[in-house]
Amino acid sequence: MDQPADPRTTDLGFARVDIDRAHRTGDPEVVYGAGKTPDQVVAILRALHEKHPERAVLATRVAADALDVVARALPEATVDLVARAVTVGPLPETHGTVAVVAAGTSDAPVAAEAALTVRVHGSAVDLITDVGVAGLHRLLGVRERLDAADCLVVVAGMEGALPSVVGGLTGVPLVAVPTSVGYGASLGGVAALLAMLNSCAPGITVVNIDNGYGAGVHAARVARRSAR
């Protein structure tokens, strides 16, 4: 006997898109583009945009060839080449501010993913780049911007020390993102991850290696609530 269609999902054959997530959590489903074909990314984005035309929907980790396909298939889409991400639909009104703090230029893709995620999830972004611990004067020069934010996302590879330093300078809620940037002993970001998990600065939350998206969602939710 056929089961009745679930009104909370849209069945595309290869995927069951969760169209009820915005109602449950305040944020619509996001497309994780890695491992999906370009046509699959386009189909899911279309399905989500049809259900949420009033706000942007997001696809992350989209391969370079898929970005070209999506841009042609969805002319209204906005492509972020640095973040390797795509949005379709208008960005929402902002509530609160997240400062995304990147240690170095090599961390830019993860920082860009975090920044775009924050914006799609309804908070303003202050992007602060190239303030790693190798030049502490650069970080000290932006202390007022750190204190002005409602939440921080701190992105760093190599030895992953930046979140500890930032956590010692300000009491703003902080999400640390280890990146896979570094030489051999960095173990693809494991060294930075362990350093952040073992930080002596209290109050630091740590997400997985290169997970700018997860950090951005968390930070945007903190900032939105802080701004109420």
C-alpha positions in Angstrom: 0.0 0.0 0.0 1.4 3.4 -1.0 2.3 5.7 1.8 0.8 9.2 1.7 3.3 11.9 0.7 5.0 13.6 3.5 4.2 17.4 3.4 7.5 18.1 5.2 9.6 16.9 2.3 9.9 17.2 -1.4 10.9 13.9 -3.0 13.2 14.4 -6.0 13.9 10.7 -6.5 17.6 10.9 -5.5 16.9 13.0 -2.4 14.1 13.9 0.0 14.5 17.6 0.5 13.5 18.9 4.0 11.2 21.8 3.3 10.0 22.0 6.9 13.4 22.8 8.5 12.9 26.6 8.4 9.6 26.1 10.4 11.3 23.9 13.0 14.7 25.7 13.4 14.3 29.1 11.8 16.7 28.2 9.0 16.0 26.3 5.7 17.9 23.2 4.6 21.3 23.9 3.0 22.7 21.9 0.1 26.0 20.2 0.8 27.4 20.2 -2.7 30.4 17.8 -2.4 29.6 14.4 -3.9 26.6 15.7 -5.7 26.3 16.1 -9.5 25.8 19.6 -10.9 22.3 18.7 -11.9 21.5 17.4 -8.4 22.7 20.6 -6.9 20.5 22.6 -9.3 17.4 20.5 -8.6 17.7 20.8 -4.8 18.3 24.5 -5.0 15.3 24.9 -7.2 13.1 22.9 -4.8 14.2 24.9 -1.8 13.9 28.2 -3.6 10.3 27.3 -4.6 9.4 26.7 -1.0 11.4 29.7 0.4 11.3 32.4 -2.3 11.4 35.1 0.4 14.9 34.3 1.5 18.2 33.0 0.2 18.9 29.3 0.1 22.5 28.1 0.1 24.7 25.4 -1.4 28.2 24.9 0.0 31.3 23.0 -1.1 30.2 23.1 -4.8 32.9 21.9 -7.2 34.3 24.3 -9.8 32.6 22.6 -12.7 29.3 22.5 -10.8 29.5 26.2 -10.1 29.5 26.9 -13.9 26.5 24.6 -14.4 24.5 26.2 -11.6 25.3 29.7 -12.8 23.9 28.8 -16.3 20.9 26.9 -15.0 20.0 29.4 -12.4 20.7 32.9 -13.8 19.4 34.5 -10.6 22.0 32.6 -8.5 24.9 34.4 -6.8 28.2 32.5 -7.0 30.9 33.0 -4.4 34.1 31.6 -5.9 36.2 31.9 -2.8 33.6 30.2 -0.6 32.8 27.7 -3.3 29.2 28.4 -2.6 26.0 29.5 -4.3 22.9 31.4 -3.0 19.5 31.7 -4.7 17.0 34.3 -3.4 17.3 37.5 -1.4 19.5 37.7 1.6 17.5 38.2 4.8 17.4 41.3 7.0 20.2 41.2 9.5 20.1 41.0 13.3 23.3 41.2 15.2 26.8 41.1 13.9 29.4 38.3 13.6 33.0 39.0 13.2 34.7 36.4 11.1 38.4 36.5 12.0 40.9 34.7 9.7 44.5 34.1 10.6 45.9 34.1 7.1 45.1 34.4 3.4 45.3 30.6 3.0 42.4 30.3 5.4 40.2 32.5 3.1 38.0 29.7 1.6 36.9 28.6 5.0 36.5 32.1 6.3 34.4 33.0 3.2 32.2 30.0 3.7 31.6 31.1 7.3 30.9 34.7 6.4 28.4 33.8 3.6 26.7 31.3 6.0 26.3 34.0 8.6 24.8 36.4 6.1 22.4 33.8 4.7 21.3 32.9 8.2 20.4 36.5 9.1 23.3 38.3 10.7 25.7 41.0 9.5 29.3 40.1 8.9 32.5 42.0 9.8 35.3 40.1 8.0 38.7 40.6 9.6 41.6 38.9 7.6 45.3 38.2 8.0 45.6 38.8 11.8 47.4 35.6 12.7 49.7 35.2 15.7 52.9 35.7 13.7 52.1 39.4 13.8 50.2 40.2 17.0 50.2 43.9 16.4 47.7 43.3 13.5 45.3 41.5 15.9 45.7 44.2 18.6 44.8 46.8 16.0 41.3 45.3 15.6 40.4 44.8 19.2 37.5 47.3 19.1 36.0 45.4 16.2 36.2 42.1 18.2 34.4 43.7 21.2 31.7 45.2 19.0 30.6 41.9 17.6 27.8 39.7 19.1 29.8 36.5 18.2 33.2 35.6 16.8 34.2 33.0 14.3 38.0 32.5 14.5 39.5 30.6 11.6 43.1 29.3 11.7 45.4 26.6 10.5 49.0 25.7 11.2 49.3 25.5 15.0 45.8 26.9 15.6 46.8 29.4 18.3 44.6 32.3 17.2 41.4 31.4 19.0 43.3 31.1 22.3 44.8 34.6 21.8 41.4 36.1 20.8 39.7 34.3 23.7 42.2 36.0 26.1 41.4 39.5 24.7 37.6 39.5 24.7 34.7 37.8 26.3 32.5 37.8 23.1 31.2 34.2 22.4 33.7 32.5 20.2 33.6 29.7 17.7 36.9 28.3 16.6 37.4 26.7 13.2 40.6 24.7 12.5 41.6 24.6 8.9 43.6 22.0 7.0 46.3 24.6 6.1 49.8 23.7 7.2 52.9 21.6 6.6 53.1 17.8 7.2 53.0 17.7 11.0 49.8 19.8 10.9 48.2 16.5 9.9 45.6 18.1 7.7 44.3 20.3 10.4 44.4 17.8 13.3 47.1 19.8 15.1 45.0 22.9 14.9 41.9 21.0 16.0 43.7 19.6 19.1 45.2 23.0 20.0 41.7 24.6 19.9 40.1 21.8 21.9 42.9 22.1 24.5 42.8 25.9 24.7 43.4 27.5 28.1 41.1 30.4 27.2 37.7 29.6 28.6 34.4 29.7 26.6 35.7 28.6 23.2 33.5 26.3 21.1 35.3 24.3 18.4 33.8 22.9 15.2 35.3 20.3 12.8 38.2 20.9 10.5 37.3 23.4 7.7 33.7 23.5 8.9 33.1 27.2 8.2 29.4 26.4 7.5 28.8 24.9 11.0 30.6 27.8 12.7 28.6 30.3 10.7 25.2 28.8 11.6 26.1 28.7 15.3 27.4 32.2 15.3 24.5 33.7 13.4 22.0 32.1 15.9 24.0 33.6 18.8 24.1 37.0 17.1 20.4 37.0 16.2 19.4 36.2 19.8 21.8 38.7 21.2 20.2 41.4 19.1 16.7 40.8 20.3 
